[in-house]
């Protein structure tokens, strides 16, 4: 077998693998969209229907107007914004410190952050619940954002540290010679260069907070603070499963994520690429 033929076979195999992965990734999303456009009577049938026989938007109207879904989306947006603000503010400063300073216990602390990510988040529910009850943060947006921060902040620190490591420290030294302080050099020199990394980290943190379900279920008990994953889960009854409304709610919930990706797509790709190359 010639080298040219071998390369063609490997390329064909790569395309097949990519297509299979795309089918498994996009298939459930496409099926959810199609299900949301079907009347309830056409969803559960004796014969499987791939395409809707009748297209209707009644499921979207029902879940938006009758279930308080607008409030759930609003709660998710507030909690995601608070989580993103806390993680990016604290995580950026902490990552910069780990990247630029050498001190005793530095590697051990970073390892602790990594170990925190290794433990299932369900192990933190009981102690967090006790702490939040004692300080009056249960059933609040800020309390839920702090709970999300416990497992998202280590991710933020590790990601941002990689981006800061790729920026030569000599640039900050030159800025400090010109009169900048360490903090002003960070904001005027380092952060603009790490803009792509900031966007990439913020996207991962935001999506994780937007889709989180377990903490939101345990730490909230009213529609005034519950997020959209909890609201959808509570729609499932003992004898009724509204597939159409659930599918419509899922589609509505991923629209903000799709819009966000469309806006920051180029910056996200640049940030991920920059983080993979260390200067």
One Martini backbone bead per residue (centre of mass of N, CA, C, O) as a GRO file, in nm:
protein
  279
    1UNK     BB    1   0.094   0.038   0.025
    2UNK     BB    2   0.077   0.350  -0.023
    3UNK     BB    3   0.109   0.655   0.122
    4UNK     BB    4  -0.136   0.790  -0.015
    5UNK     BB    5  -0.345   0.572   0.058
    6UNK     BB    6  -0.303   0.581   0.362
    7UNK     BB    7  -0.385   0.879   0.400
    8UNK     BB    8  -0.673   0.847   0.290
    9UNK     BB    9  -0.772   0.643   0.502
   10UNK     BB   10  -0.720   0.821   0.750
   11UNK     BB   11  -0.904   1.052   0.658
   12UNK     BB   12  -1.163   0.885   0.639
   13UNK     BB   13  -1.165   0.794   0.935
   14UNK     BB   14  -1.177   1.077   1.055
   15UNK     BB   15  -1.448   1.158   0.926
   16UNK     BB   16  -1.617   0.932   1.051
   17UNK     BB   17  -1.568   1.008   1.345
   18UNK     BB   18  -1.678   1.297   1.328
   19UNK     BB   19  -1.965   1.222   1.235
   20UNK     BB   20  -2.041   1.045   1.477
   21UNK     BB   21  -2.002   1.264   1.692
   22UNK     BB   22  -2.210   1.463   1.573
   23UNK     BB   23  -2.455   1.281   1.599
   24UNK     BB   24  -2.435   1.240   1.912
   25UNK     BB   25  -2.445   1.553   1.975
   26UNK     BB   26  -2.692   1.661   1.779
   27UNK     BB   27  -2.928   1.463   1.799
   28UNK     BB   28  -3.072   1.549   2.069
   29UNK     BB   29  -3.124   1.842   1.981
   30UNK     BB   30  -3.296   1.785   1.733
   31UNK     BB   31  -3.509   1.615   1.881
   32UNK     BB   32  -3.603   1.840   2.073
   33UNK     BB   33  -3.699   2.038   1.859
   34UNK     BB   34  -3.907   1.850   1.723
   35UNK     BB   35  -4.074   1.794   1.981
   36UNK     BB   36  -4.154   2.099   2.036
   37UNK     BB   37  -4.331   2.096   1.746
   38UNK     BB   38  -4.529   1.900   1.874
   39UNK     BB   39  -4.797   1.763   1.957
   40UNK     BB   40  -4.881   1.571   2.221
   41UNK     BB   41  -5.023   1.342   2.045
   42UNK     BB   42  -4.741   1.304   1.856
   43UNK     BB   43  -4.525   1.191   2.060
   44UNK     BB   44  -4.700   0.949   2.180
   45UNK     BB   45  -4.663   0.662   1.982
   46UNK     BB   46  -4.670   0.360   1.815
   47UNK     BB   47  -4.521   0.529   1.596
   48UNK     BB   48  -4.239   0.652   1.484
   49UNK     BB   49  -4.167   1.012   1.467
   50UNK     BB   50  -3.940   1.224   1.333
   51UNK     BB   51  -4.140   1.412   1.195
   52UNK     BB   52  -4.361   1.652   1.202
   53UNK     BB   53  -4.691   1.667   1.095
   54UNK     BB   54  -4.733   1.909   1.302
   55UNK     BB   55  -4.675   2.246   1.347
   56UNK     BB   56  -4.610   2.384   1.678
   57UNK     BB   57  -4.612   2.658   1.948
   58UNK     BB   58  -4.763   2.574   2.215
   59UNK     BB   59  -4.532   2.487   2.404
   60UNK     BB   60  -4.403   2.767   2.430
   61UNK     BB   61  -4.650   2.920   2.535
   62UNK     BB   62  -4.705   2.746   2.785
   63UNK     BB   63  -4.427   2.771   2.937
   64UNK     BB   64  -4.413   3.090   2.936
   65UNK     BB   65  -4.718   3.151   3.073
   66UNK     BB   66  -4.781   2.896   3.301
   67UNK     BB   67  -4.481   2.838   3.474
   68UNK     BB   68  -4.274   3.076   3.531
   69UNK     BB   69  -4.022   3.079   3.329
   70UNK     BB   70  -3.922   3.368   3.337
   71UNK     BB   71  -3.822   3.353   3.631
   72UNK     BB   72  -3.618   3.123   3.593
   73UNK     BB   73  -3.438   3.268   3.388
   74UNK     BB   74  -3.375   3.509   3.567
   75UNK     BB   75  -3.238   3.352   3.795
   76UNK     BB   76  -3.012   3.231   3.623
   77UNK     BB   77  -2.889   3.499   3.532
   78UNK     BB   78  -2.816   3.608   3.813
   79UNK     BB   79  -2.642   3.370   3.915
   80UNK     BB   80  -2.442   3.370   3.680
   81UNK     BB   81  -2.338   3.658   3.718
   82UNK     BB   82  -2.234   3.626   4.009
   83UNK     BB   83  -2.044   3.389   3.956
   84UNK     BB   84  -1.873   3.526   3.739
   85UNK     BB   85  -1.775   3.765   3.909
   86UNK     BB   86  -1.636   3.611   4.138
   87UNK     BB   87  -1.449   3.425   3.974
   88UNK     BB   88  -1.302   3.641   3.796
   89UNK     BB   89  -1.194   3.821   4.021
   90UNK     BB   90  -1.053   3.612   4.205
   91UNK     BB   91  -0.919   3.422   3.991
   92UNK     BB   92  -0.738   3.628   3.847
   93UNK     BB   93  -0.568   3.718   4.091
   94UNK     BB   94  -0.476   3.435   4.177
   95UNK     BB   95  -0.345   3.346   3.909
   96UNK     BB   96  -0.137   3.573   3.899
   97UNK     BB   97   0.008   3.496   4.160
   98UNK     BB   98   0.086   3.203   4.074
   99UNK     BB   99   0.245   3.295   3.813
  100UNK     BB  100   0.454   3.529   3.953
  101UNK     BB  101   0.484   3.377   4.229
  102UNK     BB  102   0.717   3.254   4.477
  103UNK     BB  103   0.603   3.020   4.727
  104UNK     BB  104   0.522   2.861   4.995
  105UNK     BB  105   0.286   2.618   4.884
  106UNK     BB  106   0.198   2.660   4.589
  107UNK     BB  107   0.166   2.368   4.473
  108UNK     BB  108  -0.024   2.265   4.697
  109UNK     BB  109  -0.259   2.456   4.642
  110UNK     BB  110  -0.306   2.371   4.351
  111UNK     BB  111  -0.366   2.075   4.425
  112UNK     BB  112  -0.615   2.131   4.594
  113UNK     BB  113  -0.784   2.246   4.364
  114UNK     BB  114  -0.775   1.981   4.201
  115UNK     BB  115  -0.905   1.797   4.414
  116UNK     BB  116  -1.177   1.939   4.429
  117UNK     BB  117  -1.251   1.852   4.130
  118UNK     BB  118  -1.254   1.533   4.198
  119UNK     BB  119  -1.489   1.574   4.368
  120UNK     BB  120  -1.799   1.532   4.432
  121UNK     BB  121  -2.047   1.769   4.482
  122UNK     BB  122  -2.230   1.602   4.680
  123UNK     BB  123  -2.029   1.622   4.929
  124UNK     BB  124  -2.100   1.948   4.977
  125UNK     BB  125  -2.397   1.985   5.061
  126UNK     BB  126  -2.419   1.955   5.369
  127UNK     BB  127  -2.209   2.167   5.467
  128UNK     BB  128  -2.328   2.401   5.300
  129UNK     BB  129  -2.611   2.399   5.422
  130UNK     BB  130  -2.526   2.462   5.711
  131UNK     BB  131  -2.379   2.728   5.655
  132UNK     BB  132  -2.612   2.878   5.505
  133UNK     BB  133  -2.815   2.863   5.737
  134UNK     BB  134  -2.641   3.019   5.956
  135UNK     BB  135  -2.624   3.289   5.741
  136UNK     BB  136  -2.888   3.322   5.552
  137UNK     BB  137  -2.847   3.184   5.228
  138UNK     BB  138  -3.091   3.049   5.180
  139UNK     BB  139  -3.279   3.116   4.912
  140UNK     BB  140  -3.049   3.269   4.737
  141UNK     BB  141  -2.860   3.404   4.496
  142UNK     BB  142  -2.590   3.442   4.647
  143UNK     BB  143  -2.571   3.160   4.774
  144UNK     BB  144  -2.570   3.004   4.505
  145UNK     BB  145  -2.316   3.140   4.392
  146UNK     BB  146  -2.126   3.040   4.617
  147UNK     BB  147  -2.168   2.741   4.561
  148UNK     BB  148  -2.056   2.747   4.271
  149UNK     BB  149  -1.769   2.857   4.349
  150UNK     BB  150  -1.647   2.602   4.487
  151UNK     BB  151  -1.615   2.449   4.180
  152UNK     BB  152  -1.523   2.701   3.979
  153UNK     BB  153  -1.268   2.846   4.086
  154UNK     BB  154  -1.046   2.636   4.024
  155UNK     BB  155  -1.088   2.646   3.719
  156UNK     BB  156  -1.021   2.944   3.684
  157UNK     BB  157  -0.732   2.939   3.796
  158UNK     BB  158  -0.609   2.728   3.603
  159UNK     BB  159  -0.671   2.869   3.337
  160UNK     BB  160  -0.545   3.154   3.392
  161UNK     BB  161  -0.259   3.059   3.452
  162UNK     BB  162  -0.197   2.959   3.165
  163UNK     BB  163  -0.223   3.241   3.031
  164UNK     BB  164  -0.011   3.392   3.205
  165UNK     BB  165   0.233   3.206   3.136
  166UNK     BB  166   0.228   3.306   2.820
  167UNK     BB  167   0.326   3.577   2.946
  168UNK     BB  168   0.572   3.786   2.957
  169UNK     BB  169   0.719   3.949   3.229
  170UNK     BB  170   0.872   4.182   3.077
  171UNK     BB  171   0.625   4.362   3.022
  172UNK     BB  172   0.579   4.445   3.317
  173UNK     BB  173   0.859   4.557   3.376
  174UNK     BB  174   0.836   4.788   3.172
  175UNK     BB  175   0.585   4.921   3.303
  176UNK     BB  176   0.722   4.971   3.585
  177UNK     BB  177   0.943   5.158   3.478
  178UNK     BB  178   0.710   5.369   3.375
  179UNK     BB  179   0.518   5.361   3.669
  180UNK     BB  180   0.382   5.107   3.728
  181UNK     BB  181   0.207   4.902   3.897
  182UNK     BB  182   0.119   4.588   3.946
  183UNK     BB  183  -0.187   4.637   3.902
  184UNK     BB  184  -0.171   4.821   3.647
  185UNK     BB  185  -0.018   4.611   3.475
  186UNK     BB  186  -0.243   4.407   3.472
  187UNK     BB  187  -0.470   4.594   3.335
  188UNK     BB  188  -0.282   4.722   3.090
  189UNK     BB  189  -0.125   4.445   2.990
  190UNK     BB  190  -0.225   4.153   3.061
  191UNK     BB  191  -0.535   4.146   3.009
  192UNK     BB  192  -0.532   4.229   2.708
  193UNK     BB  193  -0.359   3.971   2.628
  194UNK     BB  194  -0.587   3.779   2.794
  195UNK     BB  195  -0.870   3.806   2.658
  196UNK     BB  196  -0.920   3.522   2.544
  197UNK     BB  197  -0.900   3.378   2.820
  198UNK     BB  198  -1.131   3.524   2.958
  199UNK     BB  199  -1.350   3.427   2.767
  200UNK     BB  200  -1.313   3.123   2.795
  201UNK     BB  201  -1.357   3.110   3.101
  202UNK     BB  202  -1.636   3.251   3.112
  203UNK     BB  203  -1.786   3.042   2.943
  204UNK     BB  204  -1.744   2.796   3.127
  205UNK     BB  205  -1.864   2.919   3.382
  206UNK     BB  206  -2.143   3.005   3.270
  207UNK     BB  207  -2.244   2.726   3.176
  208UNK     BB  208  -2.221   2.579   3.446
  209UNK     BB  209  -2.419   2.770   3.598
  210UNK     BB  210  -2.667   2.751   3.403
  211UNK     BB  211  -2.683   2.409   3.429
  212UNK     BB  212  -2.720   2.377   3.718
  213UNK     BB  213  -2.895   2.151   3.962
  214UNK     BB  214  -2.827   2.038   4.248
  215UNK     BB  215  -2.788   2.299   4.415
  216UNK     BB  216  -3.057   2.433   4.331
  217UNK     BB  217  -3.235   2.213   4.465
  218UNK     BB  218  -3.116   2.232   4.770
  219UNK     BB  219  -3.103   2.578   4.803
  220UNK     BB  220  -3.403   2.578   4.690
  221UNK     BB  221  -3.788   2.647   4.748
  222UNK     BB  222  -3.856   2.871   4.525
  223UNK     BB  223  -3.947   3.059   4.243
  224UNK     BB  224  -3.767   3.312   4.322
  225UNK     BB  225  -3.481   3.112   4.300
  226UNK     BB  226  -3.520   2.922   4.091
  227UNK     BB  227  -3.409   2.742   3.827
  228UNK     BB  228  -3.457   2.598   3.523
  229UNK     BB  229  -3.380   2.300   3.591
  230UNK     BB  230  -3.577   2.279   3.830
  231UNK     BB  231  -3.839   2.356   3.684
  232UNK     BB  232  -3.837   2.117   3.488
  233UNK     BB  233  -3.826   1.885   3.696
  234UNK     BB  234  -4.105   1.971   3.845
  235UNK     BB  235  -4.291   1.893   3.589
  236UNK     BB  236  -4.262   1.609   3.680
  237UNK     BB  237  -4.486   1.368   3.724
  238UNK     BB  238  -4.624   1.071   3.824
  239UNK     BB  239  -4.847   1.064   3.555
  240UNK     BB  240  -4.676   1.299   3.405
  241UNK     BB  241  -4.509   1.384   3.077
  242UNK     BB  242  -4.424   1.689   2.926
  243UNK     BB  243  -4.253   1.680   2.646
  244UNK     BB  244  -4.312   1.942   2.498
  245UNK     BB  245  -4.248   2.145   2.728
  246UNK     BB  246  -3.964   2.041   2.794
  247UNK     BB  247  -3.844   2.091   2.514
  248UNK     BB  248  -3.905   2.393   2.501
  249UNK     BB  249  -3.739   2.465   2.753
  250UNK     BB  250  -3.467   2.363   2.644
  251UNK     BB  251  -3.450   2.550   2.398
  252UNK     BB  252  -3.468   2.820   2.549
  253UNK     BB  253  -3.207   2.764   2.729
  254UNK     BB  254  -2.994   2.745   2.475
  255UNK     BB  255  -3.005   3.020   2.336
  256UNK     BB  256  -2.805   3.193   2.506
  257UNK     BB  257  -2.560   3.010   2.445
  258UNK     BB  258  -2.558   3.045   2.139
  259UNK     BB  259  -2.528   3.350   2.138
  260UNK     BB  260  -2.265   3.360   2.296
  261UNK     BB  261  -2.097   3.196   2.094
  262UNK     BB  262  -2.141   3.388   1.853
  263UNK     BB  263  -1.997   3.636   1.985
  264UNK     BB  264  -1.721   3.465   2.113
  265UNK     BB  265  -1.585   3.271   1.913
  266UNK     BB  266  -1.311   3.399   1.832
  267UNK     BB  267  -1.206   3.453   2.121
  268UNK     BB  268  -1.222   3.158   2.213
  269UNK     BB  269  -1.022   3.034   2.012
  270UNK     BB  270  -0.783   3.217   2.086
  271UNK     BB  271  -0.771   3.137   2.385
  272UNK     BB  272  -0.725   2.831   2.353
  273UNK     BB  273  -0.468   2.859   2.182
  274UNK     BB  274  -0.299   3.029   2.381
  275UNK     BB  275  -0.316   2.818   2.622
  276UNK     BB  276  -0.144   2.592   2.449
  277UNK     BB  277   0.084   2.822   2.440
  278UNK     BB  278   0.400   2.864   2.570
  279UNK     BB  279   0.626   3.139   2.620
   0.00000   0.00000   0.00000
